[in-house]
Each structure stands twice: as structure tokens, then as C-alpha cells.
Amino acid sequence: MTPGKGTAMDLQILPLENQKEKITDESKLGFGKYFTDRMMVVEYDRGRGWHSARIQPYQPFSLDPAALVFHYAQEIFEGLKAYRHPDGSIGLFRPEENIERFNRSARRMCMPELDTDFVLEALKELVRLEADWVPSSPGTSLYIRPTMIATEPVLGVKPSDKYLFYIILTPVGPYYARGFEPVKIWISDDYVRAAHGGTGEAKTGGNYAASLFASTLAAQKGYDQVLWLDAEEHKYVEEVGSMNMFFLYDGKIVTSPLSGTILDGITRKSAFALLKEMGFEIEERALTIAEVLDGAESGKLQEAFGTGTAAVVSPVGQFTYKDRTVQISGNKVGETTLRLYNRLTGIQYGTEEDTHGWVRKI
Ligand SMILES: Cc1ncc(COP(=O)(O)O)c(C=O)c1O
């Protein structure tokens, strides 16, 4: 663990006095409900840098009610997974990518960066200590949530002088309770997620808070997720709540470009590589809403799926925009979607060869 931006310190391992009861029936895990025994914490003070890195028992923080995060939402986070392999070992999927994206989010939100090697080593150590919490049933994994919050107690809109970085772990089942089944997506007409120049490509809590109103309306109408259109013309497909969108359109794979308003998904990047290997041409352009709706009806739009760490690959069976509903692939899982899902999860779970060198063993 080298000194540098963010570190210059050892990682202390504090004793654990009590262990929680583990969930033995892994079909009951759900998503993000149970947390492991330990967490990793690092503190930052302007002038001193990062210090007091430790792995400690999982416990609540005591924060001043004036802490900046509570008022002006200076907060960022990440999401990645550790998977149990058939030989019992544990693999992290492309963790460096998450740490680098975390640092990009930090820069956008005026927060201090962390040393990538330090975070990776500390993360591996935390998962090693919590290895018994990594589930092994099909579709389960250990979800990892690195987070940074602004803790300086002062009322005033300015970058904080104090921060907490922490990592918590939660054993999870499939993101959608129904498993690998086509989802129903509501396309938002009135509400938008991110505009050019805003914070859309940063993984910051405010983006998600701003999405709650539309996703609540969508859930009330029976939809699984909201698809966001661009903020300027409300015409071009951007992304879904926690996924990047892919379309098999006219024989080619089409996905929105990274223009600053959507998240630079790590599953998106991985899907690119795997779909190219399957022989597909990939077009990075934003489909229009008309192309999606008319394409679904004419058959030009053959498949649609979302990609993201939580759900990995999620087939879309239906889109609704205003009062028009269209079905995709007859509301069944498309062939390309299934091939991609099998290949990607095969690499993640260690049942297929990791030809790209994406997996980091603990
Ligand atoms: C808004 C948004 N888009 C896309 C993604 C997919 O990104 P990744 O594949 O890195 O999980 C996520 C999930 O992190 C997300 O929150």
C-alpha cells in the first residue's frame, strides 16, 4: 500500500467481538438487506489527507447534524460484486474499473481521490475476512458498496474539508425477484434524469434521489424501471434507472454514446467486448423513441436489454411511452441477450475462461 494521492497509511484490522447470524437459506437474500460483520473506513481532513484506515466491526456512524452531506448531498458511491467460483475461491469482477470511476465521480463532486492500489488491496482484505458471507447458490453474489460522504459540520454550500470513505458488503440474490425474466419499462416523458453539463455521468446520490418521483409513478403503474430520454429534446434514449440500454436493431447492436449524461457502465464496456466477439457490429448512437416504438412493431428492433452490475444483463419485454405499449421479442428472452448473459455470468462465476483477464481472485 503505497503512499500517494489518498493513502500513506497502514490498514488496521480491529477485533470483531460479535458475529451476526448468517442467512442460511440463500433464496431469502433479496437485494441489499443484510450486511456483513465488518466494514472498511478511512477518514480525510484537508491539510492532512487520508488517515486512520481500518477494517472495523460494521456499525452506525455518529455524525453532526450539520454534516455537509445531509444538506448539500456531497456524496458518491460505487457498486461491484464478488462471486463464488466452483472451486470455492472468490473472484472480483473488474474492481479497478470501479475504483477509477469512483475517482472520476470524486473529481466531479469536488471530493478527494483515493489511491487505486490501496483501495483494491483494502477491498480484497475486507472480502477475505468476510469470505464466509459470499453466497454460492446460482445468481447470488456479494455486493460491494464503496461510498464517500462529506462530514464537515458547517452550513454553507462549499466543498467539505472532511470526508469519510467506507466500504460495506451485502450478500445478494438476483436484483429482480423474478430472476432472469423480461422486465417492463416505462419511458418517462415529463421527467428527465440528467442534462449536458450536469452530474449524469457521476455516481452521486443526488442523481438517484432526483429519479425517485418518476420511478415511484412507474412502480404504481406496474413497471419495473424507468427509461430516461435526453433532457433537451425528450427524444433520444439515454439509460434506465440502474442500467445502460442495448438494442439489437436492424442486425446491429445499438447503445447510447457516453456524452456526459449517462453512467460509463462497466457491464456496458464488458458487453461491448463480448458482443464484438460474437460477431456483432456496435453502433454508439442514441436511438430515438420513434425507432424503439416503430422498430418493435415492424420487427426491426429484435431485442432490447439493460446491463448493470446489480442485474448483470436484464432482458426487456415491454416498453410503454405515453399510451403506447410495444412488446420486444414477444416478451421472451432474446437469443443474443441470453448468449451475452451466459457468457458474462460464466466469466464472473468462474465457469467459463476469463479470456479478457477481468477477474481478480481474492
Ligand atoms: C444510472 C446507472 N446507469 C448504468 C449503470 C450500470 O453500470 P455498471 O455496469 O458499471 O454497474 C448503473 C449501475 O451502476 C447506474 O446506476
The ligand as an ORCA input file, in Angstrom:
! r2SCAN-3c Opt
* xyz 0 1
  C     -27.543      5.111    -13.694
  C     -26.804      3.845    -13.963
  N     -26.526      3.514    -15.236
  C     -25.838      2.400    -15.545
  C     -25.388      1.544    -14.555
  C     -24.591      0.329    -14.926
  O     -23.233      0.469    -14.567
  P     -22.335     -0.791    -14.200
  O     -22.423     -1.726    -15.364
  O     -20.965     -0.251    -14.013
  O     -22.900     -1.375    -12.974
  C     -25.667      1.841    -13.209
  C     -25.214      0.953    -12.141
  O     -24.195      1.156    -11.556
  C     -26.383      3.024    -12.904
  O     -26.653      3.349    -11.630
*
